Structures are given as structure tokens and as C-alpha cells.
Amino acid sequence: MASQKMALLAVAAGLLCMSALINGAEASCGGFTASCQEPFSVTGSVVSANCANDAGDFASSSLDLNPFLSNDNGNLVEGSDYIATCTPEGFGLFGSPFYIYANCAQENGNVVRTSYDINNNVSNDNGVLAWNSC
């Protein structure tokens, strides 16, 4: 049931992004690492970075990922409240991918280490980190 709900949310988000593109709006779907710089950090569920605004100035910005990620049987997926069943375990920046790591409970009670590339969803909106479900 949770997987079906997540699939419907993903389809709805995709339709919203397509609608924005058709109507002439720019859809910003991730890629914050291209315009943000170190120090990057992840503390609990909060990612932080120094991000450039439209004037080219850098300022510190943070985004709580908990409202945007959930645990689907040990896998991080779009949703909410992942820290209810996962323990955040840091991050890894590998060029463009920016993985957050967590130990998440599965339905059978096992705990597995999992990751999610937040660079696909987190963008820099004029110096402010923002989540995009595109």
C-alpha cells in the first residue's frame, strides 16, 4: 500500500513539473552541489551548505530532509518522517551524487544501511536549499 501511494505521489509530482515546463516556468529539480560549496554537512536529518544567490554571494543554508523522505521497508524514498524508523548516519559527496546514509528498519525487524542521492531533489533557490519532487 505504501509503495502504491509513493508511486502515485511520484506521478503527480512529475505531472506538476511537466505542467510548469509547458507553461514556460523553469523546473529546478535538484543539482544543489553545482552552486553550493563546502562546508557541506549533515546533522541528523538536516543538510547544510554554503549556497550562491543570484548576485553570486554565498550564504549558509540548511534544509531538514525528514519532511521529504520516508522508510519503505529499509529503503529511503520520497515521503516523510524517515527518522521515525531510521537512524541518520552521515553523507558522502562523490562529484554530483550527494548521498545521505541511514540505518533503517525493515518490516521483518532487521536494520539495513541504505542511502539516497539528495542531489536529485535538493536545489539551490537563490541561496536557499529547497526540496523539489520532480
QUIBELSUL-V812707 format. One record per pair of residues at least 24 apart in sequence whose ideal C-beta (glycine too) atoms are under 7 Angstrom apart, sorted by the first residue. I is the first residue (numbers start at 1). J is the second residue. D is the distance in Angstrom with one decimal. If there is no record, write none. Layout:
BEGIN
i = <I,I>
j = <J,J>
d = <D,D>
END
This chain:
BEGIN
i = <2,3,6,6,6,6,9,10,13,13,14,17,27,28,28,28,29,29,29,30,30,30,30,30,30,31,31,32,32,32,32,32,33,33,33,33,35,36,40,42,42,42,42,44,45,45,47,47,47,49,51,51,51,51,52,52,53,53,54,59,61,61,61,62,63,63,63,63,65,65,68,69,71,71,73,73,74,74,74,74,74,75,76,76,76,76,76,78,89>
j = <72,72,72,77,78,79,78,78,133,134,134,134,134,123,125,132,123,132,134,119,120,121,122,123,132,119,123,119,122,123,124,129,93,96,98,119,124,124,93,88,90,91,100,88,83,88,118,122,129,129,124,127,128,129,124,127,126,127,126,127,127,128,129,129,122,129,130,131,100,118,131,116,104,105,106,107,104,105,106,112,114,114,102,104,114,115,116,133,113>
d = <5.7,6.4,6.6,5.5,6.5,6.1,6.5,6.7,3.7,6.2,6.9,3.9,5.4,4.3,6.7,5.9,6.8,4.9,3.4,5.4,4.5,5.1,5.9,5.5,6.3,6.3,6.0,6.4,4.6,5.4,4.7,6.0,6.9,6.1,5.5,5.3,4.4,5.5,6.0,6.8,6.0,4.3,5.7,5.4,5.2,5.6,6.5,6.8,6.7,6.7,4.5,5.0,6.9,6.4,6.8,6.4,5.0,3.3,5.3,5.2,6.3,5.2,4.5,6.6,6.4,3.9,7.0,6.5,6.8,6.6,4.6,6.3,4.5,6.8,5.2,5.2,4.9,7.0,4.0,4.4,6.0,5.6,6.2,6.8,5.3,7.0,3.8,6.1,7.0>
END
